[in-house]
Amino acid sequence: MSVMFPTIFALGVKELGPNTKIGGSFIIMGIVGGAVLTPAMGLISQVFSSLAIAYLTPLFGYGVVAFYGFKGSRVSLPATHSMRSGGR
């Protein structure tokens, strides 16, 4: 997935305007998920003695990413003054 990171980052901060810095920060902080979820997957596999159950951990992560891709990434444009006043 590291090959996709430049595209993910560029699309993630696209059209954020003044929020570009904070948006970029959130994307970079998301990298920590790989450092946290990997040991969690190992712990789950040991506790349940099943690697199949441990694979639910990254599945959950992919589910969050898919949700963001389909619903959470919608950019709502602010209404301009001319649109609110009926175009006058």
C-alpha positions in Angstrom: 0.0 0.0 0.0 3.0 2.3 0.3 3.0 2.8 -3.4 -0.5 4.3 -3.2 0.4 6.8 -0.4 1.3 9.8 -2.7 -2.1 9.5 -4.4 -3.9 9.0 -1.1 -2.2 12.0 0.4 -2.8 14.3 -2.7 -6.5 13.3 -3.0 -6.9 13.6 0.8 -5.8 17.2 1.0 -7.4 18.3 -2.3 -9.7 21.3 -1.9 -9.3 21.6 1.8 -8.2 25.3 1.5 -7.2 26.7 4.8 -7.6 23.2 6.4 -4.9 21.6 4.3 -2.3 21.6 7.1 -4.7 19.9 9.6 -5.9 17.5 7.0 -2.4 16.5 6.1 -1.6 16.0 9.8 -4.5 13.6 10.2 -3.4 11.6 7.2 0.1 11.3 8.6 -1.3 10.4 12.0 -3.2 7.6 10.3 0.1 5.9 9.6 0.2 5.1 13.4 -2.7 2.7 12.8 -0.2 0.3 11.1 2.0 0.5 14.2 -0.9 -0.2 16.6 -3.0 -2.6 14.7 -0.2 -5.0 13.8 0.7 -5.8 17.5 -3.1 -6.0 18.2 -3.5 -8.6 15.5 -0.7 -10.6 17.0 -2.2 -10.4 20.5 -5.6 -11.4 19.1 -4.1 -14.4 17.3 -2.4 -15.6 20.5 -5.5 -15.0 22.8 -7.9 -16.9 20.4 -5.3 -19.3 19.0 -6.6 -18.4 15.6 -5.0 -16.4 12.8 -8.4 -16.3 11.0 -9.9 -14.4 13.9 -6.9 -12.1 14.0 -7.6 -11.1 10.4 -10.7 -9.4 11.5 -8.4 -6.6 12.8 -7.3 -5.4 9.4 -10.7 -6.1 8.0 -12.1 -3.6 10.5 -9.5 -1.1 9.3 -10.4 -1.6 5.7 -14.0 -1.2 6.6 -13.3 2.2 8.1 -11.3 3.2 5.0 -14.1 2.0 2.7 -16.7 4.0 4.7 -14.6 7.1 4.4 -14.2 6.5 0.7 -17.9 6.1 0.1 -19.5 8.5 2.6 -17.0 10.5 4.7 -15.0 12.0 1.8 -17.9 14.1 0.4 -16.8 17.7 0.1 -19.6 20.2 0.8 -19.0 23.5 -0.8 -20.0 26.6 1.2 -23.0 28.5 -0.2 -21.9 31.9 -1.7 -23.7 35.1 -0.9 -25.1 35.3 -4.5 -26.6 31.9 -4.2 -28.3 32.6 -0.9 -29.8 35.9 -2.0 -31.4 34.4 -5.0 -28.7 35.3 -7.4 -29.0 39.1 -7.0 
